[in-house]
Structures are given as structure tokens and as C-alpha cells.
Amino acid sequence: MTYQEIERYISEIPKFTKKHSLSHTKRFLEILQIPQGKMKILHVAGTNGKGSVCAYLDAMLRSEGKRTGLFISPHLVKMNERIMIDGVPVSDEVFSEVFTQTLGAVKQMEAEGLEHPTFFEFLFGMGMLAFSQAEAEYVILETGLGGRLDATNSFEHPFLSVITSIGLDHTEILGDTIEKIAGEKAGIIKKGVPVFFDGSDERSSRVIEETAENVEAPWYKMEKDALKIQEITDKHIAFSILDEYDNNTVWQVASTGIYQVMNAALAIRAMRYTFGDKAEICKWQKVVASVKWQGRMEEVLPGVIFDGAHNLAAIREFTKSIRLQREAEGEIHPLIILFSAVADKDYSHMIELLCRESKADAYVIAKVDNKRGAQADTLAALFRKYTDRPVYREDTLADAFTRALNEKGSEGKLYCLGSLYLVGELKELIGG
């Protein structure tokens, strides 16, 4: 099969199968000959920030000379992005090779009377096979949805676990309260395996702590009060971690997203545990400062920033970042927002918050080219309900981006957010 045929096959999997049990995934991994315990698994769950934490962990591990595998979702432009070895997406050739082997394993499963893995499960199997064949020492797994029943939770003895911020998202599946969602995320905690988590919310923290104590897992909470912002510019944020390890080290993230401070701090704390006295802090400072994660307050062109904020909690962090940057750097004019969303998100409250807190000079709306995309007319009507600023609704994303750039001019800033599908399509539009 050609690469294009492989991509098409994987994309069509949702048409003929459904999510399976962890025992199903474990059998899948057995047939693929992925042994439990061979690789050190770093398992990351949470509502927002998972991908960024994974990126920081991966970068610090590689700086220590470790061979790494990184499994993330979703991809923005190309499926290969989901499977990275030593920080680089696997080549089309490797992707095709592990697909062929994985498909062979699926045929054996079906011969045993087991159903075909889902889209996510299939790619997870491909990733683990690629990591095993590359002899990765550390493998960082980002959960797809939730945690307790996620395919990535099929490893019984991970090296450590990380739980990022928790908010209301996928409530129809994970539950309609912070506590219920936290319970699903905390399902990745294993007996005796240390867990590091964002302790900003008392409700989720309580659930995570109780879960960890019930299975005798050491837990380490990173609280907001332990993070001190030293400097905010239009390119980076400098901060310190006030804990028993040091109060004087100044860290820096190459982002204006205030949420990246907690994400970086969680990764740093987990790596301190991993390397102990051998930690080379000076080296890690440079590494953390160099990490740029696609679609997370990513400046892709001068004054043009892509952010993957796609739920209410993420929009809240986005508007907080804008406010803090204004306080540090002064007002930004014109400030333009290009927005789109998928239909199953709480986009009404997202738009209300965005209009109230961002105080943009204009909003540009389009529909993402995806069957899940919310209608542009619906989104535009909500913006007009919540703001008296100009709202432009365009027929295509290309037209919307052109309009937004014209509104931004040479001195303003354009933020594109609301969906990772939007970010991916915009990246294809601009060629990267």
C-alpha cells in the first residue's frame, strides 16, 4: 500500500469498529510482541497541557542522552506527528513499515475472534511497535481521552505518571463535574508508581490524592503558589519554582501562554525525581527555554499566533495570558481573533468568555473543513450577541485568514484559536 492508501485506511477505521477494553489492547500489544516492562513509560493525562508536558519531558530526557519515543494526539497536519522518535516524527517509510506489521497483528486478532482496534488503538499499536524496534529507553504516552479506560493505560507498571490541569471537557463521556473527570484521569495512577499533578484546583486535587493513597502511589502536587513569575515579554515568560529543591533558579518558556509555566514546572519536577542528584539544571534551563510546541501560543508569522485552546478552561487561560501580556508590555492594537470550533464543544460559553475578556478589536469567523465543525453562521451570531466589535464571517478558511491578516495590519496581533483542527488547517494553508 502507498502512504496515501495507508492514511486513508486508518482514517476510515471509525466507520467499522468501536472502543475496546484494556484487555483487548493488552492482547493487541502481546501479538505485536511489545513486552510489559521493557521500556520506561511516562504516562500523561489531563484536560489541557498534556502535549506540552510531553514535549518538555521528551526534550529533557533527550538532553540526558536518552533514546525516546513520544506518542501524542491529535496530529495537526500529518499522522506521522503522533509517533516521534528522539523528537522527530517517524518517516513515511517507517510509518508504512509499522503499519504493515500492525495490520498483520490485527488479522491475527480477528482470527482469534477479536474486533479490529479503533483509530486511536491502531495508531497506539503502531507507535509502540516503532518505539520497540527503535529500542527507545523512555516512552512518553499522552492519553487520548480520559485515562482509566484509555488504550495507553494498558501498561501495568509505568515509570511515572503526570496529570495536568483538569477542566470540563468531553463531559458526555467523562462526567459532568470536575470530580468525575478527575476520577477518570486519576485512573492512570498505579500501585507504587509516583504521580505528579497540577494542584491548582482543590476539587481535582482531592480526587487525585485519594486515588494515589488508595493504591499506595507517592504523589507530588505542584501548586500555583509555588510558581513565581519573574518576567513576561511578547516572546517568553521567565519564572521560578519555590520548592525544597531551589528558589533561585530562573526558568524560561518560549511562549506567551501563562499555562506553559505550570506545564514546564510539572515536567521539571518529574525529571528531578527521575535523575535526582544527577540532574544538570543549567542544561535543562536551556532545553526548556528552547521547547516550542506546535499550536500552543505558537508565533508562525510576525504577529500571528496559533493557539489550540478548544474548551472553556483553555480559553480562560488564553485570555489570562493576553491580560498579563498587556500589563507587562502595554496595549496591543489592533488585536484580531480568528475563531472556529467543533460542534460538540461548549462554544457558546467559550465565545462569551472570549468576547468579555479578550477585548479584541475584531473577530473573524470560519468553519473548519471537518464534519465535526460548527457552522460559521452559528458562531458569528454568538459573537454578535456578546460583542459590539466588528464580526466578519467568511465562506472559507483561506478567506478568513486573509481578512484577519488585513485587519491586523503591520503593527497588530492576530490570534487564531478555538480548535486544533483550525490550527492544523491553517498550518497546511501557510505551508507548515
C-alpha positions as CSV (number, residue, x, y, z in Angstrom):
1,M,0.0,0.0,0.0
2,T,1.1,3.6,-0.7
3,Y,1.4,6.1,2.2
4,Q,-1.7,7.8,0.9
5,E,-3.6,4.4,0.9
6,I,-2.4,3.7,4.5
7,E,-3.5,7.1,5.7
8,R,-6.9,6.6,4.1
9,Y,-7.3,3.1,5.7
10,I,-6.5,4.4,9.2
11,S,-8.8,7.4,8.7
12,E,-11.7,5.1,7.8
13,I,-11.3,2.8,10.8
14,P,-14.0,4.7,12.8
15,K,-16.6,3.5,10.3
16,F,-16.4,-0.1,11.3
17,T,-15.3,-0.5,14.9
18,K,-15.8,0.8,18.4
19,K,-13.7,1.4,21.6
20,H,-12.5,-1.7,23.3
21,S,-11.5,-2.9,26.8
22,L,-7.9,-2.7,28.1
23,S,-7.7,-6.5,27.9
24,H,-8.3,-6.2,24.2
25,T,-5.5,-3.6,23.9
26,K,-3.2,-5.8,26.0
27,R,-3.7,-8.7,23.7
28,F,-3.1,-6.4,20.8
29,L,0.3,-5.5,22.3
30,E,1.1,-9.1,23.0
31,I,0.6,-10.1,19.4
32,L,2.8,-7.1,18.4
33,Q,5.4,-8.5,20.8
34,I,5.5,-5.4,23.0
35,P,6.6,-6.7,26.4
36,Q,5.4,-5.1,29.6
37,G,8.3,-3.5,31.5
38,K,10.9,-3.3,28.7
39,M,10.6,0.4,28.2
40,K,10.2,3.1,30.9
41,I,6.7,4.5,30.4
42,L,5.9,8.1,31.4
43,H,2.1,8.4,31.2
44,V,0.5,11.8,30.9
45,A,-3.2,12.6,31.4
46,G,-5.3,15.7,31.9
47,T,-7.7,18.1,30.2
48,N,-5.3,20.7,28.9
49,G,-1.5,20.8,28.7
50,K,-0.8,17.1,28.1
51,G,1.1,17.6,24.8
52,S,3.2,20.4,26.2
53,V,4.2,18.4,29.3
54,C,5.1,15.5,27.0
55,A,7.3,17.8,24.9
56,Y,9.2,19.2,27.9
57,L,9.7,15.7,29.3
58,D,10.9,14.4,25.9
59,A,13.3,17.4,25.4
60,M,14.9,17.0,28.9
61,L,15.3,13.2,28.5
62,R,17.0,13.6,25.1
63,S,19.3,16.2,26.7
64,E,20.4,13.4,29.0
65,G,21.3,11.3,26.1
66,K,18.3,9.0,26.4
67,R,16.6,7.5,23.4
68,T,12.9,8.5,23.5
69,G,9.6,7.6,22.0
70,L,6.8,10.1,22.1
71,F,3.1,9.2,21.3
72,I,0.7,12.2,21.1
73,S,-2.6,13.2,19.7
74,P,-4.1,14.7,17.7
75,H,-1.8,15.4,14.8
76,L,-2.1,18.8,13.2
77,V,-1.1,18.1,9.6
78,K,0.3,14.6,9.1
79,M,-0.3,11.3,11.0
80,N,3.4,10.8,11.5
81,E,3.4,13.6,14.1
82,R,1.7,11.2,16.5
83,I,4.8,8.9,16.6
84,M,8.1,10.5,17.3
85,I,11.5,9.0,18.0
86,D,14.1,11.2,19.5
87,G,11.9,14.3,19.0
88,V,11.4,13.7,15.2
89,P,8.2,12.3,13.6
90,V,8.9,8.9,12.0
91,S,9.5,8.9,8.3
92,D,6.9,7.8,5.8
93,E,8.9,4.6,5.3
94,V,8.9,3.7,9.0
95,F,5.3,4.7,9.3
96,S,4.4,2.4,6.4
97,E,6.5,-0.5,7.7
98,V,5.0,-0.5,11.2
99,F,1.5,-0.1,9.6
100,T,2.0,-3.3,7.6
101,Q,3.2,-5.2,10.7
102,T,0.4,-3.8,12.8
103,L,-2.2,-4.8,10.2
104,G,-0.8,-8.3,10.3
105,A,-1.3,-8.4,14.0
106,V,-4.9,-7.2,13.6
107,K,-5.5,-10.0,11.1
108,Q,-4.3,-12.5,13.8
109,M,-6.6,-10.8,16.4
110,E,-9.6,-11.2,14.0
111,A,-8.7,-14.8,13.5
112,E,-8.9,-15.2,17.3
113,G,-12.4,-13.6,17.2
114,L,-11.3,-10.2,18.5
115,E,-12.5,-7.0,16.8
116,H,-10.4,-4.6,14.8
117,P,-8.8,-1.9,17.1
118,T,-10.2,1.6,16.9
119,F,-8.4,4.5,15.1
120,F,-6.6,5.5,18.2
121,E,-5.8,2.0,19.4
122,F,-4.4,1.1,15.9
123,L,-2.1,4.1,15.9
124,F,-1.1,3.4,19.5
125,G,-0.1,-0.1,18.5
126,M,1.9,1.3,15.6
127,G,3.6,3.7,17.9
128,M,4.6,1.1,20.5
129,L,5.9,-1.1,17.7
130,A,8.0,1.7,16.3
131,F,9.4,2.6,19.7
132,S,10.2,-1.1,20.5
133,Q,12.0,-1.5,17.2
134,A,14.0,1.7,17.7
135,E,14.9,0.4,21.2
136,A,13.7,3.5,23.0
137,E,14.6,3.6,26.6
138,Y,11.9,6.0,27.7
139,V,8.4,6.2,26.1
140,I,6.1,9.2,26.8
141,L,2.5,8.4,26.3
142,E,-0.2,11.1,26.0
143,T,-3.7,9.7,26.8
144,G,-6.3,10.1,24.1
145,L,-9.4,10.6,26.2
146,G,-9.8,10.3,29.9
147,G,-7.3,7.9,31.3
148,R,-8.9,5.0,33.2
149,L,-10.2,3.3,30.1
150,D,-7.7,4.8,27.6
151,A,-5.7,2.4,25.4
152,T,-2.5,4.0,26.7
153,N,-3.4,2.8,30.2
154,S,-2.8,-0.8,29.2
155,F,0.7,-0.8,30.8
156,E,0.5,-2.1,34.3
157,H,3.8,-0.7,35.6
158,P,4.7,2.7,34.1
159,F,7.8,4.5,35.4
160,L,5.8,7.6,36.5
161,S,2.5,9.4,35.8
162,V,1.7,13.0,35.3
163,I,-1.8,14.6,35.5
164,T,-2.1,18.1,34.1
165,S,-4.9,20.7,34.6
166,I,-8.4,19.3,34.7
167,G,-11.5,21.1,33.3
168,L,-14.9,20.4,31.9
169,D,-14.4,18.8,28.5
170,H,-15.9,15.6,26.9
171,T,-18.5,15.7,29.7
172,E,-20.8,13.4,27.8
173,I,-18.2,10.6,28.2
174,L,-16.1,11.5,31.2
175,G,-18.7,13.1,33.5
176,D,-20.3,16.5,34.1
177,T,-18.3,17.6,37.2
178,I,-14.6,18.3,37.9
179,E,-14.6,15.4,40.4
180,K,-15.9,12.9,37.9
181,I,-13.5,13.9,35.2
182,A,-10.6,13.9,37.8
183,G,-11.6,10.3,38.7
184,E,-11.2,9.3,35.1
185,K,-7.9,11.0,34.7
186,A,-6.7,9.6,38.1
187,G,-7.4,6.1,36.6
188,I,-3.8,6.1,35.2
189,I,-2.4,6.0,38.8
190,K,-0.8,2.7,39.6
191,K,0.3,1.0,42.8
192,G,3.7,2.3,43.9
193,V,4.1,4.5,40.8
194,P,4.8,8.2,41.6
195,V,2.3,10.7,40.2
196,F,3.0,14.4,39.7
197,F,0.0,16.6,39.2
198,D,-1.3,20.2,38.8
199,G,-2.8,21.1,42.2
200,S,-4.4,24.4,41.1
201,D,-8.0,23.1,41.6
202,E,-8.9,21.8,45.1
203,R,-11.7,19.5,43.7
204,S,-9.4,17.6,41.3
205,S,-6.5,17.6,43.7
206,R,-8.6,15.9,46.4
207,V,-9.7,13.1,44.0
208,I,-6.1,12.5,42.8
209,E,-4.6,12.5,46.3
210,E,-7.3,10.0,47.5
211,T,-6.8,7.7,44.5
212,A,-3.0,7.8,44.9
213,E,-3.2,7.0,48.6
214,N,-5.6,4.1,48.0
215,V,-3.1,2.4,45.7
216,E,0.0,3.5,47.8
217,A,1.4,5.7,45.0
218,P,3.6,8.5,46.1
219,W,2.1,11.9,44.9
220,Y,3.7,15.2,44.3
221,K,1.4,18.3,43.9
222,M,2.5,21.4,42.1
223,E,0.6,24.3,43.4
224,K,0.2,27.7,41.8
225,D,1.7,29.4,44.8
226,A,5.0,27.6,44.2
227,L,5.4,29.3,40.8
228,K,6.7,32.9,40.8
229,I,6.6,34.8,37.5
230,Q,9.8,36.9,37.0
231,E,9.2,38.4,33.6
232,I,6.7,38.4,30.8
233,T,7.5,39.6,27.3
234,D,6.0,39.1,23.8
235,K,8.4,36.1,23.3
236,H,8.8,34.3,26.6
237,I,7.9,34.0,30.3
238,A,10.6,33.7,33.0
239,F,9.6,32.0,36.3
240,S,11.0,30.4,39.5
241,I,9.8,27.3,41.3
242,L,9.6,27.8,45.0
243,D,10.2,24.4,46.5
244,E,12.6,22.4,48.6
245,Y,15.0,22.0,45.6
246,D,15.7,25.6,44.7
247,N,14.1,29.1,44.9
248,N,16.8,30.8,42.9
249,T,16.8,29.0,39.5
250,V,15.1,31.1,36.8
251,W,13.4,29.0,34.1
252,Q,12.1,30.3,30.9
253,V,9.5,29.1,28.4
254,A,9.4,30.2,24.8
255,S,5.8,31.1,24.9
256,T,3.4,33.9,26.0
257,G,0.9,31.3,27.2
258,I,0.8,31.6,31.0
259,Y,-0.4,28.0,31.2
260,Q,3.0,26.8,29.9
261,V,4.6,27.8,33.3
262,M,2.7,25.0,35.1
263,N,3.3,22.5,32.3
264,A,7.0,23.1,32.3
265,A,7.1,23.0,36.2
266,L,5.4,19.6,36.2
267,A,7.9,18.2,33.7
268,I,10.8,19.7,35.6
269,R,9.6,18.2,38.9
270,A,9.1,14.8,37.3
271,M,12.6,14.9,35.8
272,R,14.1,15.9,39.1
273,Y,12.6,12.7,40.5
274,T,14.0,10.7,37.6
275,F,17.6,11.9,37.8
276,G,17.9,13.0,41.4
277,D,21.3,14.4,42.3
278,K,22.5,13.8,38.7
279,A,20.1,16.5,37.4
280,E,22.0,19.0,35.3
281,I,19.9,22.1,36.0
282,C,21.9,24.5,33.8
283,K,21.5,22.2,30.8
284,W,17.8,21.8,31.5
285,Q,17.3,25.5,31.7
286,K,18.5,25.9,28.1
287,V,16.5,22.9,26.9
288,V,13.2,24.0,28.5
289,A,13.7,27.5,27.1
290,S,14.1,26.1,23.6
291,V,11.0,23.9,23.5
292,K,8.3,25.2,21.1
293,W,5.2,23.1,20.9
294,Q,3.1,23.4,17.7
295,G,-0.2,25.2,18.1
296,R,0.3,26.4,21.7
297,M,0.8,30.1,21.6
298,E,3.0,29.5,18.6
299,E,4.1,32.5,16.6
300,V,4.0,31.2,13.0
301,L,4.4,34.6,11.3
302,P,5.3,38.0,12.7
303,G,2.4,39.0,15.0
304,V,0.4,35.8,14.0
305,I,-0.1,33.3,16.8
306,F,-1.8,29.9,16.7
307,D,-3.2,28.5,19.9
308,G,-5.1,25.3,20.3
309,A,-7.4,26.5,23.0
310,H,-10.6,24.4,22.4
311,N,-12.5,24.3,25.7
312,L,-13.6,26.7,28.3
313,A,-10.7,26.2,30.6
314,A,-8.2,26.7,27.8
315,I,-10.0,29.9,26.6
316,R,-9.8,31.1,30.2
317,E,-6.0,30.6,30.2
318,F,-5.7,32.2,26.8
319,T,-7.5,35.4,28.0
320,K,-5.4,35.4,31.2
321,S,-2.2,35.3,29.0
322,I,-3.4,38.2,26.9
323,R,-4.2,40.2,30.0
324,L,-0.8,39.6,31.6
325,Q,1.0,40.4,28.4
326,R,-0.9,43.7,28.2
327,E,0.0,44.5,31.8
328,A,3.7,43.8,31.0
329,E,4.0,45.2,27.5
330,G,1.1,47.7,27.1
331,E,-2.0,47.6,25.0
332,I,-1.9,45.7,21.7
333,H,-3.7,47.4,18.8
334,P,-5.2,46.2,16.6
335,L,-5.8,42.8,18.3
336,I,-7.7,40.4,16.0
337,I,-9.1,37.0,16.8
338,L,-9.8,34.3,14.1
339,F,-12.0,31.7,15.6
340,S,-13.6,28.4,14.7
341,A,-14.8,25.4,16.8
342,V,-16.2,21.9,16.5
343,A,-19.9,21.3,17.1
344,D,-19.6,19.1,20.2
345,K,-17.8,21.7,22.3
346,D,-19.3,24.3,24.6
347,Y,-18.5,27.0,22.1
348,S,-21.3,29.4,23.3
349,H,-19.6,29.8,26.7
350,M,-16.2,29.9,25.1
351,I,-17.3,32.8,22.8
352,E,-18.9,34.6,25.7
353,L,-15.7,34.4,27.8
354,L,-13.6,35.3,24.8
355,C,-15.6,38.5,24.0
356,R,-15.7,39.6,27.6
357,E,-12.1,39.1,28.5
358,S,-10.0,39.4,25.3
359,K,-11.4,42.8,24.2
360,A,-10.3,42.2,20.6
361,D,-10.8,44.9,18.0
362,A,-12.4,42.5,15.6
363,Y,-13.3,38.8,15.2
364,V,-13.1,36.7,12.1
365,I,-15.2,33.5,11.8
366,A,-15.0,30.5,9.5
367,K,-15.9,26.8,9.6
368,V,-13.2,24.2,9.8
369,D,-13.2,21.7,6.9
370,N,-14.2,18.8,9.1
371,K,-17.5,17.1,9.5
372,R,-17.5,18.0,13.2
373,G,-17.0,21.7,12.5
374,A,-19.6,24.1,13.9
375,Q,-21.4,26.3,11.3
376,A,-19.8,29.7,10.7
377,D,-23.2,31.4,10.8
378,T,-24.0,30.0,14.2
379,L,-20.6,31.0,15.6
380,A,-20.8,34.5,14.1
381,A,-24.3,35.0,15.6
382,L,-23.0,34.2,19.0
383,F,-20.1,36.7,18.7
384,R,-22.5,39.4,17.6
385,K,-24.6,38.6,20.7
386,Y,-21.6,39.1,23.1
387,T,-19.7,41.9,21.5
388,D,-20.2,45.2,19.7
389,R,-16.9,44.9,17.9
390,P,-16.9,44.0,14.2
391,V,-17.5,40.3,13.4
392,Y,-16.6,39.1,10.0
393,R,-18.0,35.7,8.8
394,E,-16.1,34.2,5.8
395,D,-17.0,31.3,3.5
396,T,-13.6,29.7,3.5
397,L,-10.7,29.5,5.9
398,A,-8.4,31.0,3.3
399,D,-10.7,34.0,3.0
400,A,-11.0,34.3,6.8
401,F,-7.2,34.2,7.2
402,T,-6.7,36.8,4.5
403,R,-9.4,39.1,6.1
404,A,-7.8,38.6,9.6
405,L,-4.3,39.5,8.3
406,N,-5.7,42.6,6.6
407,E,-7.4,43.6,9.8
408,K,-4.2,43.0,11.8
409,G,-2.1,45.2,9.6
410,S,1.6,45.6,10.1
411,E,1.5,46.6,13.8
412,G,-1.2,44.5,15.3
413,K,-1.5,40.9,16.5
414,L,-3.7,38.1,15.2
415,Y,-4.6,35.1,17.4
416,C,-6.1,32.0,15.8
417,L,-7.8,29.7,18.2
418,G,-10.9,27.6,19.1
419,S,-9.9,24.2,17.7
420,L,-6.8,22.1,16.9
421,Y,-8.5,21.3,13.6
422,L,-8.3,25.1,12.9
423,V,-4.6,25.2,13.7
424,G,-3.9,22.2,11.5
425,E,-5.8,23.5,8.5
426,L,-4.1,26.9,8.9
427,K,-0.7,25.3,9.0
428,E,-1.5,23.5,5.8
429,L,-2.7,26.8,4.3
430,I,0.6,28.6,5.0
431,G,2.7,25.5,4.2
432,G,3.9,24.5,7.7
